[in-house]
Amino acid sequence: MAKLLENLHKTLGAGLALAVVIFLLRHRTIDYAYVTFLFKWLHVLAGILWIGLLWYFNFVQIPTMPKVPAELKPAVSKFIAPEALFWFRWAALATVVTGLITAMFSGYLVSSLTFRAPATTIGIGMWLALIMAFNVWFIIWPNQQKALGLVPADDAAKAKAARLAMLVSRTNTMLSIPMLYCMVGQKIG
């Protein structure tokens, strides 16, 4: 068991295998309702990764970095942050795509995005998530690339980029709270 848990990919594979076993024990056919459920499940998985990393950055990494000794900061900026940002931006995209597919399969994609009853609440949540994903890909990531030295930038540009990335990340943290409320608070009739 230790060998399985020492390798992230093997651990994830085991989790997927357990989910398949549960599926096979519970379901005999794959129908439209099950495919809709599958995308909802994938949406939740991706969303947990996205918002979990968002909250990690804002609750752990950003507040802790000023306390990290200067000689240790390169470990975060060269190894941990780029890897976390990789998963962060792709989880954002996966969350949005699987959410839109779920809404389409469930029949409320257009009504939610256009705020037509009874899908107004989930529509607000969807728009908040779209804004957040835009922020990840087009503001946070480009500025983090500068701040982390992944693309050429002088020290002043790095500092400015780091501040902007932090402020937009905090904006996403703020938006994640009502977005999550809208996600779980909507009752689609």
C-alpha positions as CSV (number, residue, x, y, z in Angstrom):
1,M,0.0,0.0,0.0
2,A,2.9,2.4,0.8
3,K,4.2,2.0,-2.8
4,L,0.9,2.9,-4.2
5,L,0.6,6.0,-2.0
6,E,4.2,7.2,-2.6
7,N,3.4,7.9,-6.2
8,L,0.8,10.6,-7.0
9,H,-0.2,9.1,-10.4
10,K,-0.7,5.6,-8.9
11,T,-2.7,7.1,-6.0
12,L,-4.9,9.0,-8.5
13,G,-5.3,5.8,-10.6
14,A,-6.3,3.9,-7.6
15,G,-8.9,6.5,-6.8
16,L,-10.3,6.3,-10.3
17,A,-10.3,2.5,-10.2
18,L,-12.3,2.7,-6.9
19,A,-14.8,5.0,-8.6
20,V,-15.1,2.6,-11.5
21,V,-15.7,-0.3,-9.2
22,I,-18.4,1.7,-7.4
23,F,-20.0,2.6,-10.7
24,L,-20.0,-1.0,-11.8
25,L,-21.6,-2.1,-8.6
26,R,-24.3,0.6,-8.8
27,H,-25.1,1.0,-12.5
28,R,-25.6,-1.5,-15.3
29,T,-26.0,1.0,-18.2
30,I,-24.6,4.3,-19.3
31,D,-27.4,6.6,-20.3
32,Y,-27.8,10.3,-20.9
33,A,-28.5,11.0,-17.2
34,Y,-25.4,9.2,-16.2
35,V,-23.2,11.1,-18.7
36,T,-24.7,14.3,-17.3
37,F,-23.8,13.1,-13.8
38,L,-20.3,12.2,-15.0
39,F,-19.6,15.7,-16.2
40,K,-21.0,17.1,-13.0
41,W,-18.6,14.9,-11.0
42,L,-15.7,15.9,-13.2
43,H,-16.8,19.6,-12.7
44,V,-16.7,19.2,-8.9
45,L,-13.3,17.4,-9.0
46,A,-11.8,20.2,-11.2
47,G,-13.4,22.9,-9.1
48,I,-12.0,21.5,-5.9
49,L,-8.5,21.5,-7.4
50,W,-9.0,25.1,-8.8
51,I,-10.5,26.7,-5.7
52,G,-8.2,24.6,-3.4
53,L,-5.2,26.0,-5.2
54,L,-6.7,29.5,-5.2
55,W,-7.2,29.3,-1.5
56,Y,-3.7,27.8,-1.0
57,F,-2.1,30.7,-2.7
58,N,-4.2,33.3,-0.7
59,F,-4.3,31.6,2.7
60,V,-0.8,30.0,2.7
61,Q,1.7,31.0,0.1
62,I,1.2,34.8,-0.2
63,P,1.0,35.4,3.6
64,T,4.0,33.1,4.3
65,M,6.4,34.3,1.6
66,P,7.5,37.5,3.6
67,K,8.5,35.1,6.5
68,V,10.6,32.8,4.2
69,P,14.3,33.5,4.5
70,A,15.8,35.0,1.3
71,E,18.0,32.0,0.6
72,L,14.9,29.7,0.6
73,K,12.6,31.8,-1.6
74,P,14.1,30.5,-4.9
75,A,12.8,27.0,-4.0
76,V,9.2,28.4,-4.0
77,S,9.6,30.7,-7.0
78,K,11.5,28.2,-9.2
79,F,9.8,25.0,-8.2
80,I,6.6,25.1,-6.2
81,A,4.9,28.2,-7.6
82,P,5.3,27.3,-11.3
83,E,4.0,23.7,-10.7
84,A,1.1,25.0,-8.6
85,L,0.3,27.6,-11.3
86,F,0.3,24.9,-13.9
87,W,-2.4,22.9,-12.1
88,F,-4.2,26.1,-11.1
89,R,-4.8,27.4,-14.6
90,W,-5.6,24.0,-16.2
91,A,-8.0,23.2,-13.3
92,A,-9.7,26.6,-14.0
93,L,-10.2,25.7,-17.6
94,A,-11.4,22.2,-16.8
95,T,-13.9,23.5,-14.3
96,V,-15.3,26.0,-16.8
97,V,-15.5,23.5,-19.6
98,T,-17.1,20.7,-17.5
99,G,-19.5,23.2,-15.9
100,L,-20.7,24.4,-19.3
101,I,-21.1,20.9,-20.6
102,T,-23.0,20.0,-17.4
103,A,-25.3,23.0,-17.9
104,M,-25.8,22.1,-21.6
105,F,-26.6,18.4,-20.8
106,S,-28.9,19.5,-18.0
107,G,-30.8,21.9,-20.3
108,Y,-30.1,25.2,-18.5
109,L,-27.0,26.6,-20.3
110,V,-28.6,29.4,-22.2
111,S,-31.2,30.3,-19.5
112,S,-28.5,30.5,-16.9
113,L,-26.1,32.6,-18.9
114,T,-28.9,34.9,-19.9
115,F,-30.3,35.1,-16.3
116,R,-33.7,33.7,-17.1
117,A,-35.7,32.2,-14.3
118,P,-35.4,29.7,-12.7
119,A,-31.7,29.6,-13.5
120,T,-30.7,33.1,-12.4
121,T,-28.7,32.0,-9.3
122,I,-26.6,29.4,-11.1
123,G,-26.2,31.9,-14.0
124,I,-24.6,34.5,-11.6
125,G,-22.3,31.8,-10.3
126,M,-21.4,30.8,-13.9
127,W,-20.5,34.4,-14.8
128,L,-18.5,34.8,-11.7
129,A,-16.6,31.6,-12.6
130,L,-16.0,32.8,-16.2
131,I,-14.6,36.1,-14.8
132,M,-12.4,34.2,-12.4
133,A,-11.1,31.9,-15.2
134,F,-10.4,34.9,-17.4
135,N,-8.5,36.5,-14.5
136,V,-6.4,33.3,-14.1
137,W,-5.4,32.9,-17.8
138,F,-5.2,36.6,-18.9
139,I,-4.1,38.5,-15.8
140,I,-2.7,36.2,-13.0
141,W,-0.7,33.8,-15.2
142,P,1.0,36.4,-17.5
143,N,1.9,38.5,-14.4
144,Q,3.1,35.5,-12.4
145,Q,5.4,34.6,-15.4
146,K,7.1,38.0,-15.0
147,A,7.1,37.9,-11.2
148,L,8.7,34.4,-11.1
149,G,11.3,35.2,-13.8
150,L,9.8,32.8,-16.3
151,V,9.8,35.5,-18.9
152,P,12.3,38.4,-19.0
153,A,11.4,41.4,-16.8
154,D,13.4,43.9,-14.8
155,D,13.0,44.1,-11.0
156,A,10.5,47.0,-11.1
157,A,8.4,45.1,-13.7
158,K,8.6,41.9,-11.6
159,A,7.4,43.7,-8.4
160,K,4.5,45.4,-10.3
161,A,3.5,42.1,-11.9
162,A,3.6,40.3,-8.5
163,R,1.4,42.9,-6.9
164,L,-1.1,42.9,-9.8
165,A,-1.2,39.0,-9.8
166,M,-1.8,39.1,-6.0
167,L,-4.6,41.7,-6.2
168,V,-6.4,39.8,-9.0
169,S,-5.9,36.5,-7.1
170,R,-7.5,38.2,-4.0
171,T,-10.3,39.3,-6.3
172,N,-10.8,35.7,-7.4
173,T,-10.8,34.6,-3.7
174,M,-13.5,37.2,-3.0
175,L,-15.6,36.1,-6.0
176,S,-15.2,32.4,-5.1
177,I,-17.4,32.8,-2.1
178,P,-20.5,34.1,-3.8
179,M,-19.7,31.8,-6.8
180,L,-19.8,28.7,-4.5
181,Y,-23.0,30.0,-2.9
182,C,-24.6,30.3,-6.3
183,M,-23.4,26.9,-7.3
184,V,-24.9,25.0,-4.4
185,G,-27.8,27.4,-3.8
186,Q,-29.5,27.0,-7.2
187,K,-32.4,24.7,-7.5
188,I,-33.0,24.0,-11.2
189,G,-36.7,23.0,-11.6
